[in-house]
Amino acid sequence: MNFNKFNLSNKVVNHLKKKGVITPTEVQEQSIPLALKGKDLIVQAQTGTGKTFSFLIPLMEKINTDKDEIQSIIIAPTRELAQQITDEAKYLSEVYDVSMVSIYGGKDVISQIKKLRRKPHMIIGTPGRVMDHLNKGTLSLKNIKFIVVDEADEILRRGFMDDLEFIMEKVNKGYQTMLFSATMPKRVKAIVNRFMKNPTEIMISKENITLENIKQYFIEASPKEKTEKLMECIDRFNPYLCMVFASSKKRANLVHEALCINGYEAGLIHGDLSQNKRQQVMKKFKAAKIQILVATDLAARGIDAEGVSHVFNYDLPFNIEYYIHRIGRTGRAGNEGIAISLVSQSERPDLKAIENAISKKVELYKMD
């Protein structure tokens, strides 16, 4: 079974194959046909199920590239997720010729305004920055045909639900909405009832990840100290196999380079590597020819290597589901695993949110 079943062109299917996307996941199989028919969708699925392509492929298929107007908007809770979605959308745009602009905090506003004036087909942004552009009059949503809300429960948790409602009120009626969320709190259901038209609900079963056999610690480390602290941890714990997670491809590259320069045998996987290269790295890692694997969240989806004794979070993930998936790479088959997060002062609220979500305190580990 492959993506031909959705009546996609061979050019698109072959382009997906180059990225290693060959067989549709459960969420893709259920969502894509309905989305292509124009149905409003409520999809309850956790991170790592392949949901990004579940909405990007239908959007790319349905956008009219002959019209220079903003036709779709994707709202994500954080700039990290917005950037990850943008990366995937840019890859697909190589065959679809869809133009896009990502708008979120940390990027130059003037540059964003210039790009918006060119009338891209797709906007990918965070609620706060999208609302800022709407208030400034630098963004118009009058021609929007498609709205995607990704990680709706995370938008709620971060206090952006009012912003999301403000944005959706600015869109003319008649658009198609797809909402993705790992959980469905009452406030998210209220959005569904208010803005969606007879939506079809899709529930994707959760991967059963248990944290019972995983000891969780954090180490205080400023951004400048993280690389040194990571190497201290590796030396102290001497893991059989370990995974190191970074929040972006750029940071994963820097961590991998630093480890190699300092004499550690480390592999690297992220979205910019070819599927062949990733397979080579994974083969070495699974055979314990390299003990350390540096990875990003997206690239690490589906990784299942026996004997991972330690997971190190170089950066805390922006999504709690990502944290669970990361540390769930260890502590398998009844074995005890250890997960250690390097936490800067600015990341302490994220650590607290993780503790609340898993109903467990993450212990401070002192290196002294």
C-alpha positions as CSV (number, residue, x, y, z in Angstrom):
1,M,0.0,0.0,0.0
2,N,1.4,3.5,-0.9
3,F,0.2,7.0,-1.5
4,N,-1.0,6.2,-5.1
5,K,-4.3,5.1,-3.4
6,F,-5.1,8.7,-2.8
7,N,-4.9,9.5,-6.6
8,L,-1.8,11.5,-6.1
9,S,0.5,11.9,-9.1
10,N,3.5,9.6,-9.5
11,K,5.7,12.7,-9.2
12,V,4.3,13.4,-5.8
13,V,4.5,9.8,-4.7
14,N,8.1,9.5,-5.8
15,H,8.9,12.7,-4.0
16,L,7.5,11.3,-0.8
17,K,9.6,8.1,-1.3
18,K,12.8,10.2,-1.4
19,K,12.0,11.3,2.1
20,G,11.3,7.7,3.2
21,V,7.5,8.3,3.3
22,I,6.2,5.2,1.5
23,T,3.3,3.6,3.4
24,P,0.6,5.9,4.8
25,T,0.3,5.9,8.6
26,E,-3.1,5.2,10.2
27,V,-3.9,8.9,10.6
28,Q,-2.9,9.6,7.0
29,E,-5.0,6.7,5.7
30,Q,-8.1,8.0,7.5
31,S,-7.6,11.7,7.1
32,I,-6.4,12.4,3.6
33,P,-9.3,11.0,1.6
34,L,-11.9,12.9,3.7
35,A,-9.8,16.1,3.6
36,L,-9.6,15.8,-0.2
37,K,-13.4,15.6,-0.3
38,G,-13.6,18.9,1.6
39,K,-14.8,17.5,5.0
40,D,-14.2,19.3,8.2
41,L,-12.1,17.0,10.4
42,I,-11.4,16.6,14.1
43,V,-8.4,14.3,14.5
44,Q,-7.4,13.1,17.9
45,A,-3.8,11.8,17.4
46,Q,-0.6,12.1,19.4
47,T,2.7,13.4,18.2
48,G,4.7,11.0,15.9
49,T,1.7,9.6,14.1
50,G,2.4,11.3,10.8
51,K,-0.3,13.9,11.1
52,T,1.6,16.8,9.4
53,F,1.4,15.1,6.0
54,S,-2.3,14.3,6.8
55,F,-3.1,18.0,6.4
56,L,-0.3,19.2,4.2
57,I,-0.9,16.8,1.3
58,P,-4.7,17.7,1.0
59,L,-3.9,21.4,1.2
60,M,-1.2,21.2,-1.5
61,E,-3.6,19.2,-3.7
62,K,-6.5,21.7,-3.3
63,I,-4.7,25.1,-3.4
64,N,-5.2,26.9,-6.7
65,T,-1.6,28.0,-7.7
66,D,-3.0,30.1,-10.5
67,K,-4.4,32.6,-7.9
68,D,-1.9,34.8,-6.1
69,E,-3.8,35.0,-2.8
70,I,-3.6,33.6,0.7
71,Q,-5.8,30.5,0.5
72,S,-4.7,28.5,3.6
73,I,-3.5,29.1,7.1
74,I,-2.0,26.6,9.6
75,I,-1.9,27.6,13.2
76,A,0.7,26.0,15.5
77,P,1.3,26.6,19.3
78,T,5.0,27.3,19.1
79,R,7.5,28.6,16.6
80,E,9.4,25.3,16.8
81,L,6.4,23.4,15.5
82,A,5.6,26.1,13.0
83,Q,9.1,25.8,11.6
84,Q,8.9,22.0,11.5
85,I,5.6,22.3,9.5
86,T,7.2,24.9,7.3
87,D,10.2,22.5,6.6
88,E,7.8,19.7,5.5
89,A,5.7,22.1,3.5
90,K,8.7,23.4,1.6
91,Y,9.7,19.9,0.8
92,L,6.3,19.2,-0.7
93,S,6.2,22.6,-2.5
94,E,9.1,21.3,-4.7
95,V,6.5,19.3,-6.6
96,Y,3.3,21.4,-5.9
97,D,4.7,24.9,-6.5
98,V,2.8,26.3,-3.5
99,S,4.3,29.4,-2.0
100,M,4.3,30.0,1.7
101,V,5.3,32.3,4.5
102,S,6.0,31.3,8.1
103,I,5.1,34.0,10.7
104,Y,6.1,33.6,14.3
105,G,8.1,35.3,17.1
106,G,11.8,35.6,16.7
107,K,11.7,36.3,13.0
108,D,12.1,39.8,11.5
109,V,8.6,41.4,11.3
110,I,9.6,43.7,8.4
111,S,10.8,40.8,6.4
112,Q,7.5,38.9,7.1
113,I,5.5,41.9,5.9
114,K,7.4,42.1,2.7
115,K,6.8,38.4,2.1
116,L,3.1,38.8,2.9
117,R,2.7,41.5,0.3
118,R,3.7,38.9,-2.4
119,K,0.4,37.0,-1.5
120,P,1.7,33.5,-0.7
121,H,-0.7,30.6,-1.0
122,M,-0.1,29.4,2.5
123,I,0.6,30.9,5.9
124,I,2.1,28.9,8.8
125,G,2.2,30.7,12.1
126,T,1.7,31.0,15.8
127,P,-1.5,32.6,17.2
128,G,0.2,35.6,18.7
129,R,2.2,36.7,15.6
130,V,-0.7,36.0,13.2
131,M,-2.9,38.2,15.4
132,D,-0.3,40.9,15.4
133,H,-0.3,41.0,11.6
134,L,-4.1,41.0,11.5
135,N,-4.2,44.0,13.9
136,K,-1.5,45.8,11.9
137,G,-3.4,45.2,8.6
138,T,-0.5,43.5,7.1
139,L,-2.4,40.2,6.8
140,S,-5.8,39.6,5.3
141,L,-7.7,36.3,5.6
142,K,-10.6,37.2,3.3
143,N,-9.7,34.6,0.7
144,I,-9.0,31.7,3.1
145,K,-10.4,28.4,1.9
146,F,-8.6,26.1,4.4
147,I,-7.7,26.4,8.1
148,V,-5.6,23.9,10.0
149,V,-5.2,24.0,13.8
150,D,-2.4,21.8,14.9
151,E,-1.8,20.7,18.6
152,A,-5.0,22.5,19.7
153,D,-4.7,21.3,23.3
154,E,-1.2,22.7,23.4
155,I,-2.5,26.1,22.1
156,L,-5.0,26.0,25.0
157,R,-2.3,25.0,27.6
158,R,-0.1,27.9,26.5
159,G,-2.9,30.4,26.9
160,F,-3.4,31.2,23.2
161,M,-7.0,30.1,22.7
162,D,-8.4,33.6,22.8
163,D,-6.0,34.5,20.0
164,L,-7.1,31.5,18.0
165,E,-10.7,32.4,18.3
166,F,-9.9,36.0,17.2
167,I,-8.1,34.7,14.1
168,M,-11.0,32.3,13.1
169,E,-13.5,35.1,13.5
170,K,-11.6,37.1,10.9
171,V,-12.1,34.4,8.2
172,N,-15.0,34.6,5.8
173,K,-17.5,31.7,6.0
174,G,-17.2,28.7,3.7
175,Y,-13.7,27.5,4.6
176,Q,-12.7,23.9,5.4
177,T,-11.3,23.3,8.9
178,M,-9.1,20.5,10.1
179,L,-8.3,20.4,13.9
180,F,-5.6,18.1,15.3
181,S,-5.2,17.5,19.0
182,A,-3.7,14.8,21.3
183,T,-6.5,15.4,23.8
184,M,-9.9,17.1,23.6
185,P,-10.5,19.5,26.6
186,K,-13.8,21.4,26.9
187,R,-12.4,24.6,25.5
188,V,-11.2,22.9,22.4
189,K,-14.6,21.3,22.0
190,A,-16.1,24.7,22.2
191,I,-14.0,25.8,19.2
192,V,-15.2,22.8,17.3
193,N,-18.8,23.5,18.0
194,R,-18.5,27.2,17.1
195,F,-16.4,27.1,14.0
196,M,-16.7,23.7,12.3
197,K,-19.5,22.3,10.0
198,N,-20.6,18.7,10.8
199,P,-17.0,17.6,11.4
200,T,-15.9,14.0,11.0
201,E,-14.1,12.7,14.1
202,I,-11.1,10.5,13.7
203,M,-9.5,8.8,16.7
204,I,-6.0,7.3,16.4
205,S,-5.0,4.8,19.0
206,K,-2.2,5.9,21.2
207,E,1.1,4.1,21.3
208,N,1.5,2.4,24.6
209,I,4.6,4.0,26.2
210,T,5.2,3.2,29.8
211,L,7.4,5.4,31.9
212,E,7.5,3.1,34.9
213,N,10.9,1.7,34.2
214,I,12.5,5.1,33.4
215,K,14.3,7.1,36.1
216,Q,13.9,10.8,35.2
217,Y,16.4,13.5,36.2
218,F,17.2,17.0,35.2
219,I,20.5,18.9,35.4
220,E,20.7,22.7,35.7
221,A,22.7,24.1,32.8
222,S,22.8,27.5,31.1
223,P,22.7,27.5,27.3
224,K,26.5,27.9,27.2
225,E,27.1,25.0,29.6
226,K,24.9,22.4,27.9
227,T,27.5,20.9,25.6
228,E,30.0,20.5,28.4
229,K,27.3,19.1,30.8
230,L,26.2,16.6,28.1
231,M,29.7,15.3,27.7
232,E,30.1,15.0,31.5
233,C,26.9,13.0,31.6
234,I,28.0,10.6,28.9
235,D,31.4,10.1,30.7
236,R,29.7,9.6,34.1
237,F,26.9,7.2,33.0
238,N,28.9,5.5,30.2
239,P,25.7,4.4,28.4
240,Y,25.6,1.3,26.2
241,L,23.5,3.1,23.7
242,C,22.1,6.6,24.2
243,M,20.0,9.1,22.2
244,V,20.5,12.9,22.5
245,F,17.6,15.0,21.4
246,A,17.9,18.6,20.2
247,S,15.1,21.0,19.3
248,S,16.2,21.7,15.7
249,K,18.3,20.5,12.9
250,K,20.8,23.3,13.4
251,R,21.2,22.5,17.1
252,A,21.5,18.8,16.4
253,N,24.3,19.5,13.9
254,L,26.1,21.6,16.5
255,V,25.8,19.0,19.2
256,H,26.9,16.2,16.9
257,E,29.9,18.3,15.7
258,A,31.0,19.1,19.3
259,L,30.8,15.4,20.3
260,C,32.8,14.3,17.3
261,I,35.5,17.0,17.8
262,N,35.8,15.8,21.4
263,G,36.4,12.2,20.4
264,Y,32.9,10.7,20.9
265,E,31.6,8.1,18.4
266,A,28.3,9.7,17.5
267,G,25.8,9.5,14.7
268,L,23.3,12.1,13.5
269,I,19.8,11.9,12.0
270,H,17.5,14.8,11.0
271,G,15.2,15.7,8.1
272,D,17.9,17.1,5.8
273,L,19.7,13.8,5.6
274,S,18.8,11.4,2.7
275,Q,16.9,8.3,3.6
276,N,19.9,6.2,2.6
277,K,22.2,8.2,5.0
278,R,19.7,7.8,7.8
279,Q,19.4,4.1,7.3
280,Q,23.2,3.8,7.3
281,V,23.4,5.7,10.6
282,M,20.6,3.6,12.2
283,K,22.3,0.4,11.1
284,K,25.5,1.3,12.9
285,F,23.6,2.4,16.0
286,K,21.5,-0.7,16.2
287,A,24.7,-2.8,15.8
288,A,26.3,-0.7,18.6
289,K,29.1,0.4,16.2
290,I,28.3,3.9,17.5
291,Q,27.0,4.5,21.0
292,I,25.5,7.9,20.7
293,L,22.7,9.0,18.3
294,V,21.9,12.7,18.0
295,A,18.4,13.3,16.7
296,T,15.6,15.7,16.1
297,D,12.0,14.8,17.1
298,L,10.7,14.4,13.5
299,A,13.6,12.3,12.3
300,A,13.4,10.1,15.4
301,R,9.8,9.0,14.7
302,G,9.5,5.3,14.5
303,I,13.0,4.6,15.8
304,D,13.0,1.3,17.7
305,A,16.5,0.3,18.7
306,E,17.1,-2.4,21.4
307,G,19.4,-1.5,24.2
308,V,19.0,2.2,24.5
309,S,20.0,2.7,28.1
310,H,19.9,6.5,28.3
311,V,18.1,9.4,26.7
312,F,19.5,12.9,27.1
313,N,17.4,16.0,26.3
314,Y,19.8,18.6,25.2
315,D,16.8,20.9,24.9
316,L,13.4,20.3,26.4
317,P,10.8,19.6,23.8
318,F,8.1,22.2,23.2
319,N,5.4,19.5,23.3
320,I,4.8,17.1,26.2
321,E,4.0,14.2,23.8
322,Y,7.5,14.7,22.3
323,Y,9.0,14.3,25.8
324,I,7.1,11.0,26.4
325,H,8.2,9.7,23.0
326,R,11.8,10.7,23.5
327,I,12.3,9.1,26.9
328,G,10.2,6.1,25.8
329,R,13.1,5.1,23.6
330,T,14.7,3.6,26.8
331,G,13.3,1.5,29.6
332,R,12.0,-1.2,27.3
333,A,11.4,-4.9,27.6
334,G,11.4,-4.6,31.4
335,N,14.8,-3.0,31.4
336,E,15.5,0.1,33.5
337,G,16.2,3.3,31.6
338,I,17.5,6.7,32.5
339,A,16.4,10.0,31.0
340,I,18.3,13.2,31.8
341,S,17.2,16.7,30.7
342,L,19.6,19.6,30.6
343,V,17.4,22.5,31.7
344,S,18.2,26.2,31.5
345,Q,16.5,28.8,33.7
346,S,14.1,29.8,30.8
347,E,13.1,26.1,30.4
348,R,12.0,25.7,34.0
349,P,8.3,26.4,33.2
350,D,8.4,23.8,30.5
351,L,9.8,21.3,33.0
352,K,7.0,22.1,35.4
353,A,4.5,21.6,32.7
354,I,6.0,18.2,31.9
355,E,5.9,17.2,35.6
356,N,2.2,18.2,35.8
357,A,1.4,16.2,32.6
358,I,3.1,13.0,33.8
359,S,2.0,13.5,37.4
360,K,5.6,12.9,38.6
361,K,8.4,15.1,39.9
362,V,11.6,15.0,37.8
363,E,14.4,14.9,40.3
364,L,17.4,17.2,40.2
365,Y,20.6,15.3,39.6
366,K,23.7,17.0,41.0
367,M,26.9,16.5,39.1
368,D,29.1,17.2,42.2
